[in-house]
Amino acid sequence: MFDLGMIFGAADIVSDVSGIKQRQVKQIKFFRYKEGNLGIAFFDNQTVFGEYWIENIKVPKKYEAIFKASGFNIGTKYDTQFFDLQSFSADKKMLKTPAIQKRLLKTIFNSMKD
């Protein structure tokens, strides 16, 4: 039988289930909105649920060519380290902050050029 207590402590389980856990962005996934615009989804993949979607952000058109040339794929989840990012604490409000979005996009797409 699978025992969550072997992987997660009681406090982890309670904080995940109650929704009070501070989420950590550990993975990102590129996707397309219905209109065709590129987007990035941010995930915490170390939860009792397996993964937790935190937020999406739209990617400005100026990054489209960099993405197409990068070799990264739509729909694949990538660890943040692929983009010169350490895992970081985040919530919806923080990821909707324009200055944070701008910094994340710059870091992610600059790493694709290297």
Secondary structure, DSSP 8 states (H G I E B T S, - for coil): ---HHHHS-HHHHHHHHHT-S--EE-EEEEEE-TTS-EEEEEEE--STTS-EEEEEEE--GGGHHHHHHH---BT-EEEGGGGT---EE--HHHHT-HHHHHHHHHHHHHHHH-
